[in-house]
Amino acid sequence: EALRQLHAGGTLLCLEMPRGAEMTCDMAGLVCGEKFKGIKMIPPGLHLVCWDAGHDKHATFLHFCKSSIETWTWDAKLEDLRLIDDREQAERLAIAVKEYQFDSELGKFPDGDYQAWLKLSNMITLDTLDRCGIAPRVIMAGGASRKDQPVEHAPVAPKFVEMSSSRRLPGMTAADISEFNMDGSIRLQHVLAHLSDSWRELLAELQIAFLLFLLLASLEALDFWKNCVALLCSCGKMLADKPELMSEFVLTLRRQLEHVPADFFRDEIAKSNFLGPSLSCLLQLVDDHFTLQPRDERSGGLRGAQAKLFKRAKRLKELMQKRFDLIDLDDFVLEDEVPTIVESLEIQDKGQENEEERKESSPAVAEGRYVARMPWMLPSDNSEN
């Protein structure tokens, strides 16, 4: 099995990494040992690699195919990890990898956290990355670019779709303006228009923003994530018009919140506590959507996207009650007053729901130790252990 994974997986070669340097591959962090030369057995697909670069953190998305090899090296002058762009050198190193010359110095991919990564990135495609200006191998920075770094080596920031803060659109009547500011559905439609009306692309950008904030400590990504979450939480009409979008959003948000510290919303970086009012608004809209349905529709049971939306909203509420002390969620029903879910759909979704509840443990890897949380995520001194 190990040999099969070795041949099927990709390899990330990272030469000359400083001893003690911290890196992450997807959700798992490691501290580079003296003999560390990279990671092997990487599953085909999209991955995010982050590393310390001087006083900042840098990252890049990488896309691996079967047995593909990425050749990178540490540039001591730039204090950064750089792609080896000399074609002949890269080919020689790739041959050496295939001949197992680096095998003892390559750590095994930390597959214990892989399922968590897949759930947090399942909407992201290569087209999404291209549109955001962060195609594979493009280096991103968590903070501002260093002034002493050459332009050709300067990291970039992702270009997310614009979230307009305008309170009105041209040609709107007074009634239109009121509706525009009370329900975010019209505003959301204008955002989707920039994405070819694809809500999946919007959720993909939401996932990119969360991952870059979580793993790269990017405040720009956090700002977009906050604005996008606040907008989607205010779209009452979309619960009926686009239940699949809202269902997938609720699932995406719950999965993301499972990976932030329990004291995150009491921390300085989130002191505005935007999520409490946003979640309160979302759960109230979901409550109204289901409890105010005509009795004949409620008695027939929920099916399809509406059923998933209801079940996922309940699980989001449960997570917020158990993990975060944000708002009094007991005010929201999401219980007996709403229509029941038809039995056939419950049976069909049972495997999927059980899969969502699985928890994976953090693995260990050769030539390094995996860290559960990045340093900036460490809890404050007054938080519970």
Solvent accessible surface area in square Angstrom, and as a share of the most:
residue,aa,sasa,rsa
1,E,135,0.61
2,A,62,0.48
3,L,111,0.55
4,R,141,0.51
5,Q,52,0.23
6,L,36,0.18
7,H,91,0.41
8,A,25,0.20
9,G,5,0.05
10,G,0,0.00
11,T,11,0.07
12,L,1,0.01
13,L,0,0.00
14,C,0,0.00
15,L,23,0.12
16,E,124,0.56
17,M,18,0.08
18,P,52,0.33
19,R,180,0.66
20,G,42,0.41
21,A,13,0.10
22,E,38,0.17
23,M,2,0.01
24,T,3,0.02
25,C,1,0.01
26,D,3,0.02
27,M,32,0.14
28,A,3,0.02
29,G,2,0.02
30,L,1,0.00
31,V,25,0.14
32,C,2,0.01
33,G,19,0.19
34,E,127,0.57
35,K,123,0.52
36,F,7,0.03
37,K,45,0.19
38,G,0,0.00
39,I,0,0.00
40,K,26,0.11
41,M,26,0.12
42,I,0,0.00
43,P,28,0.17
44,P,70,0.44
45,G,22,0.21
46,L,28,0.14
47,H,0,0.00
48,L,0,0.00
49,V,3,0.01
50,C,0,0.00
51,W,1,0.00
52,D,49,0.26
53,A,0,0.00
54,G,35,0.34
55,H,200,0.89
56,D,29,0.15
57,K,28,0.12
58,H,2,0.01
59,A,0,0.00
60,T,1,0.01
61,F,0,0.00
62,L,2,0.01
63,H,69,0.31
64,F,2,0.01
65,C,77,0.46
66,K,148,0.63
67,S,52,0.34
68,S,35,0.22
69,I,34,0.17
70,E,12,0.06
71,T,10,0.06
72,W,2,0.01
73,T,36,0.21
74,W,36,0.13
75,D,44,0.23
76,A,81,0.63
77,K,185,0.78
78,L,17,0.08
79,E,77,0.35
80,D,0,0.00
81,L,2,0.01
82,R,41,0.15
83,L,57,0.28
84,I,16,0.08
85,D,128,0.66
86,D,74,0.38
87,R,189,0.69
88,E,119,0.54
89,Q,68,0.30
90,A,22,0.17
91,E,84,0.38
92,R,146,0.53
93,L,25,0.12
94,A,21,0.16
95,I,98,0.50
96,A,11,0.09
97,V,15,0.09
98,K,134,0.57
99,E,99,0.45
100,Y,101,0.39
101,Q,118,0.52
102,F,30,0.12
103,D,44,0.23
104,S,103,0.67
105,E,45,0.20
106,L,10,0.05
107,G,0,0.00
108,K,76,0.32
109,F,5,0.02
110,P,5,0.03
111,D,69,0.36
112,G,23,0.22
113,D,18,0.09
114,Y,36,0.14
115,Q,63,0.28
116,A,12,0.10
117,W,1,0.00
118,L,68,0.34
119,K,30,0.13
120,L,2,0.01
121,S,11,0.07
122,N,88,0.45
123,M,17,0.08
124,I,15,0.08
125,T,63,0.37
126,L,74,0.37
127,D,105,0.54
128,T,0,0.00
129,L,0,0.00
130,D,84,0.44
131,R,93,0.34
132,C,0,0.00
133,G,35,0.34
134,I,1,0.00
135,A,28,0.22
136,P,37,0.23
137,R,117,0.43
138,V,48,0.28
139,I,17,0.08
140,M,0,0.00
141,A,13,0.10
142,G,13,0.12
143,G,42,0.40
144,A,96,0.74
145,S,59,0.38
146,R,60,0.22
147,K,210,0.89
148,D,108,0.56
149,Q,14,0.06
150,P,50,0.32
151,V,136,0.78
152,E,132,0.59
153,H,58,0.26
154,A,37,0.29
155,P,11,0.07
156,V,62,0.35
157,A,47,0.36
158,P,18,0.11
159,K,149,0.63
160,F,40,0.16
161,V,17,0.10
162,E,131,0.59
163,M,39,0.17
164,S,50,0.32
165,S,105,0.67
166,S,49,0.32
167,R,168,0.61
168,R,135,0.49
169,L,39,0.20
170,P,135,0.85
171,G,80,0.77
172,M,29,0.13
173,T,80,0.47
174,A,85,0.66
175,A,76,0.59
176,D,55,0.29
177,I,43,0.22
178,S,60,0.39
179,E,61,0.27
180,F,5,0.02
181,N,53,0.27
182,M,165,0.74
183,D,23,0.12
184,G,5,0.05
185,S,4,0.03
186,I,45,0.23
187,R,42,0.15
188,L,0,0.00
189,Q,89,0.40
190,H,90,0.40
191,V,5,0.03
192,L,4,0.02
193,A,67,0.52
194,H,131,0.58
195,L,9,0.04
196,S,105,0.68
197,D,103,0.53
198,S,34,0.22
199,W,34,0.12
200,R,116,0.43
201,E,31,0.14
202,L,0,0.00
203,L,0,0.00
204,A,0,0.00
205,E,1,0.00
206,L,0,0.00
207,Q,1,0.00
208,I,0,0.00
209,A,0,0.00
210,F,1,0.00
211,L,0,0.00
212,L,1,0.00
213,F,3,0.01
214,L,5,0.03
215,L,9,0.04
216,L,2,0.01
217,A,32,0.25
218,S,5,0.03
219,L,98,0.49
220,E,111,0.50
221,A,0,0.00
222,L,8,0.04
223,D,79,0.41
224,F,15,0.06
225,W,3,0.01
226,K,44,0.19
227,N,81,0.41
228,C,0,0.00
229,V,0,0.00
230,A,42,0.32
231,L,14,0.07
232,L,0,0.00
233,C,0,0.00
234,S,30,0.19
235,C,1,0.00
236,G,16,0.15
237,K,103,0.44
238,M,1,0.00
239,L,2,0.01
240,A,62,0.48
241,D,98,0.51
242,K,70,0.30
243,P,28,0.17
244,E,81,0.36
245,L,0,0.00
246,M,1,0.00
247,S,2,0.01
248,E,31,0.14
249,F,0,0.00
250,V,0,0.00
251,L,8,0.04
252,T,9,0.05
253,L,0,0.00
254,R,5,0.02
255,R,31,0.11
256,Q,1,0.00
257,L,0,0.00
258,E,41,0.18
259,H,58,0.26
260,V,2,0.01
261,P,13,0.08
262,A,51,0.39
263,D,16,0.08
264,F,9,0.04
265,F,10,0.04
266,R,154,0.56
267,D,55,0.29
268,E,121,0.54
269,I,62,0.32
270,A,7,0.05
271,K,146,0.62
272,S,79,0.51
273,N,53,0.27
274,F,34,0.14
275,L,0,0.00
276,G,0,0.00
277,P,88,0.55
278,S,12,0.08
279,L,0,0.00
280,S,35,0.23
281,C,51,0.30
282,L,1,0.01
283,L,0,0.00
284,Q,81,0.36
285,L,44,0.22
286,V,0,0.00
287,D,7,0.04
288,D,55,0.28
289,H,37,0.16
290,F,0,0.00
291,T,26,0.15
292,L,138,0.69
293,Q,33,0.15
294,P,76,0.48
295,R,188,0.69
296,D,108,0.56
297,E,99,0.44
298,R,54,0.20
299,S,91,0.59
300,G,39,0.38
301,G,13,0.13
302,L,10,0.05
303,R,151,0.55
304,G,36,0.35
305,A,33,0.25
306,Q,41,0.18
307,A,0,0.00
308,K,59,0.25
309,L,0,0.00
310,F,14,0.06
311,K,38,0.16
312,R,3,0.01
313,A,1,0.01
314,K,54,0.23
315,R,43,0.16
316,L,0,0.00
317,K,17,0.07
318,E,72,0.32
319,L,27,0.13
320,M,3,0.01
321,Q,81,0.36
322,K,172,0.73
323,R,83,0.30
324,F,11,0.05
325,D,121,0.63
326,L,30,0.15
327,I,53,0.27
328,D,89,0.46
329,L,6,0.03
330,D,109,0.56
331,D,108,0.56
332,F,16,0.06
333,V,45,0.26
334,L,0,0.00
335,E,85,0.38
336,D,139,0.72
337,E,97,0.44
338,V,10,0.06
339,P,7,0.04
340,T,105,0.61
341,I,20,0.10
342,V,28,0.16
343,E,113,0.51
344,S,82,0.53
345,L,20,0.10
346,E,66,0.30
347,I,116,0.59
348,Q,144,0.64
349,D,7,0.04
350,K,130,0.55
351,G,51,0.49
352,Q,70,0.31
353,E,20,0.09
354,N,78,0.40
355,E,57,0.26
356,E,8,0.04
357,E,95,0.42
358,R,128,0.47
359,K,156,0.66
360,E,52,0.23
361,S,90,0.58
362,S,71,0.46
363,P,38,0.24
364,A,93,0.72
365,V,17,0.10
366,A,62,0.48
367,E,55,0.24
368,G,24,0.23
369,R,149,0.54
370,Y,29,0.11
371,V,29,0.17
372,A,89,0.69
373,R,81,0.29
374,M,8,0.04
375,P,74,0.47
376,W,79,0.28
377,M,20,0.09
378,L,119,0.59
379,P,59,0.37
380,S,52,0.33
381,D,156,0.81
382,N,138,0.71
383,S,24,0.16
384,E,164,0.74
385,N,201,1.03
